[in-house]
Amino acid sequence: MDFFKIISEFKKIFKCINEANKHFVVEKIEFELQEMQNVFTLLLFGAFIGIPLPPSFIALELFPYMEEEIFSMLISTHNTKDMLAILAGKLDGF
């Protein structure tokens, strides 16, 4: 009987560890997704900072779909004081 109780406790411990790791990994993936969206936005509308543009008709066709990403990127640039520190803080756990 004690053996099954010990096995049950180990299962509970591993389940808690698994849940904690899932939360950590999901947070990292969400951060990477946000960074990929920012890079994609900069690639499409890079003329604002001097990066060569893709053909203009492609950028114009994608512009309505990118409206939300552009607003979120602008808000995040206004709210951030030191982006390198934020990036280092997010990637510290890797």
Number of C-alpha atoms within 10 A of each C-alpha: 5 7 8 9 10 11 11 11 12 12 12 12 11 11 12 12 11 12 11 11 12 12 10 12 13 11 13 16 11 11 15 14 12 15 14 12 17 17 14 14 19 17 15 21 21 15 12 9 8 8 12 12 15 13 9 11 9 11 16 13 10 13 16 9 10 17 12 11 16 17 11 14 19 12 11 12 12 9 10 11 10 9 12 10 11 12 12 10 10 14 12 8 8 6
